[in-house]
Amino acid sequence: MKLKIMSAVLLTALTVSLAGCSAADTDDTTTTGADTSLSSVTDAGVLTVGTEGTYRPFTFHEGGSGALTGYDVEIIEAVAAELGVKVKFEETQWDGIFAGLEAGRFDVIANQVTATPERVAKYDFSTPYTVSTGVIVVKSDNTSITSFKSLSGKTTAQSLTSNWNTLATESGANVQAVEGWAQSVALVEQGRVDATVNDNLTFLDYQKQTGAAGLKVAANTDEKSATSFAFVKGSTALTDAVDGALEKLAAAGTLTSISEKYFGSDVSK
């Protein structure tokens, strides 16, 4: 999982480590540079966007070889339309995506990025366009699990490399190791484990794709995650312009519409 959160546990569950500070953080560029980042986009008529293209349902190719699509893809396309420019996507592996931003290969990252304190020190961020929580998923007839505290003594299926595993363990659960969501939710459906802990967006996507018959969310974390578009440090004018576009899209109901298309629920606020 790369899905993201404001508490230490949930932030780690949704993100991975970043590359070092960009050259723009250490040079002597002035606010003129920030204006140039916006003017260069508008002058060229193109917003270049870094994204993975392999991260369903946020940024992916339908059927593996179709056109690039996804929740993040459609939102940044809508933002670009508000700015009056076209979009050019640069597909990049996650491990190199911030280095690509720093090197000027693209103007913005659209890939479910959380504005952690460490990242805020290195990059600029838009206002959030996705909000989520952690959830406990159980069978619909399960009445014994109603909170994270009630996971104590129960068995959950978790990837051992994920901090959802940490959250389950710290809640007192006995963890059965799996490779990922597909295996964990199958074990819950089969009744071989009591529950699995994951991000609500993951469950909503599964529910949208399959119906998730026989499953329910038993509890949510108090903390919420928020993800934003990332820019090089000092891109104030471009960031402000994107924020203005997001505000208009929210008011027009566009963000809600895109959210419901991919998740069956409004995850934009």
N, C-alpha and C positions, 0 to 999 in steps of 0.2 A: 504493500500500500504506500501511496505517496499523498494520501488525503490528509488534511491539515488541522491544528487546534491551539488555543491560547494557553492551556495548561501544559506543563512540561511533558506529561505522558502523551497527550493528544497531539501536541505539536510534533513530537518525535515520530508518532505513528503515521503522520500524514506527510512527512518531509524527509529529505536526505541531506547530507552535508553539501555545502556549496564550495565553488572555486573561490580563490582569493580575491582580494579587493581589486577593482578595475583601475586602469591607468587614470581614468577620469577622477577617481577619488584622491589622487595624489598630485595631479598637475595643477597649474595655476590658472585654469580656465575660470572665467567670470560668468556673471549671469547672462552675458551675450551668448555663451555656449548653449544655455538652456533655450533661449529664443531660437537659436539656429536649429536645434533638434526638431522643433515644431515646424519652422519655416522650411526645413529641408524636406519634411514629409509633405507639406502642402505644395511646395514648389514642384516636387517630383510627382505629386498626385498618387503616391503609393505609401502605404504603411507596411513595412516589412515585419513579419511576425515569426518569432521562434516558437516551435511547438514540437512535441514528440511524434504525433501521428500514429502512435501505437497504444494509446491509453484510453480505451473505451470506458465510459461513454463520452469522455471529454474531448478527445482528439484522436480520430481513428479513420481507417479506410473501410467502408462497408464491404463486407465479403473479403476483406484483405487486399483487394486491388481496385476498389471503386474510388470515387472522388473523396477527398479529405472532408470529413464532417465531424460533428460532435458539439457538445454543449459549449465548450470554450471557443470552438471555431465559429459557431453561429453568433455568439455574443460579440467577439472581436470584429466580425464582419459587419454587424449592426453598428458598432461603434465607428468603424471606418466610414460607413455610409453617412453617419451623422457629421463626420468631419469632412465629407465631400471627397474622399480619396478611395482608391482601390486597395485591395489586400494582396500581398505576396507572402506566401508561407514558406518558411525555411525549416524543413523537418530535421530535427537534431536529437540525438540521444540525450537522455536526462543528464547523464554525467558531464556532458559538455555544453549544456544549454546556457549556463551563466557565463562561461568563457566566451561563447559566441556572442552574447550580448555585449560583453566588455570589449570584444574585438570589433564591434560595429557591424557584425553580420546581419543584425536585425535591430529594429527600433524598440521592440517590446517582446516580452515573453507572455504567452497565453497558454498556461499549462498547470492550472491549479496550484499556484504558488502562495504559500503563507508568508505574511510579513512578520517573521520572527524578529526579535530585537537584534540578532546578529545580522540579519539581512537588511534591516532598516538602516543599519550603520553603513552599509555598502551600496544600497540601491534605493531608488525611489519607487513608490507603490501607489496604484490607484486606490480609490475607495473599493471595498469588497464587492464582488458580484456573486459569491457563493457563501452560504452559511450552513453549517452542519453540526451534528453532535455524534458522540459515540453511542452505540445501542447494544442491547442484549437481544438476540434473536432466539426464540424458542418455538416449540410446536404450539399450535393454537389452543390445545386443551391443557397446556401446562399452567397450573395455578400456584405452583410452589416458588416460582421465581418472579418477583415483582420489583426488585431493586438490585443494585450491585452488592449490597450487603447480603442479600439472600443467595448469592452465588456460593457462599461458604459451604464446602462439602459437596458441591455439585460438580459435574464433569463438563468441561467446555472443550471445544476443538479450536485450536489456535496455531498459527504459524509461529514457531519459536523465535523467529527473527523479528517479529513485529511487537511493538509496544502494546498492542491489544492483548498480547500474551502477558505482558507485565501487569496490565490493568486487571486481567482475569485472575492472575496469581495473587496479586495484592488484595483482591476481594475474597480470597480464600478458596478459589476453585481448584479442582484437580484438572490439569491440562493434558489433553491428548494431542500430540503433535500431528500437524497436517502441513501440506505444502502451501495452501492458500484457501481463499473463500470457497471455491467450487467444492473442495473436499469437505470443508467444515460444515457448509450448509447441507450437504448430502448426508452427513452423519446425523445432523439434527433431524432432518426429514425422516431418516430411517429409525430414529429413536435410539441410536447407539450412543449418543451423548445428550446431555440435558440442554446445552445452549452453545452459542458462539458469540463472541464480542467482536464488533467491527464498526466501521463508519456507517452512518445512516444513509449516505449517498450510495454506498455499495448495495445495501439492502433495497433501496428504492429502485435502483437500476435493475436488480434481479427481479423485483416485483413487477416492474414494467415489462421486462422481457418474458417472464414465465408465469406471472400471476401469483407466484409464491403461495400457492394453495396449501393450507395447513400450517402456515407460519404466522408469527406475529412479533412485534417489538414489545418486549416485556418492560424495558426501562431505558431511559436516556441519561446521558451524563449531564451534569449541571452546566459544565463548560461548553462553549460553542467554538467551532473553528470558523475562520473566515479566510477566503482566498482572493487574491487580487492580481492585476497585471503588474509586471515588474519592468522597470526602466533603469538605465544607467543613472548614477547619482548626478544631480544637477539638471535633470530633464524636467524642470518645473513647469515650463509652458506647455510641453506636450502632455505631462501628467494632468495638469489642470484641464486641458482640452478634453482628454479622455474622461475625466471625472464629470465634466459638463455633459458629455455625450451619454454617459451612464445614467445621470440624473434624468435626462430627457427620456431615455429608453425605459426607465423605471416608471416614470409618470405616464407614459403612453401604454404601459402594460406589456411592452415587448419582452422585457426580462422574465416576467411571469409566464408569458406564452412559451418562450424557449425552455424554461424550467419544466413546465408541465409536459412539453413534448418529450423530454428525455427522462423525466423522473416521475411524472404523474403528480407532481407536487411543486409548490413554489419554493425553491431552495435559494432564491436570489436575495432574500432578506431575513 
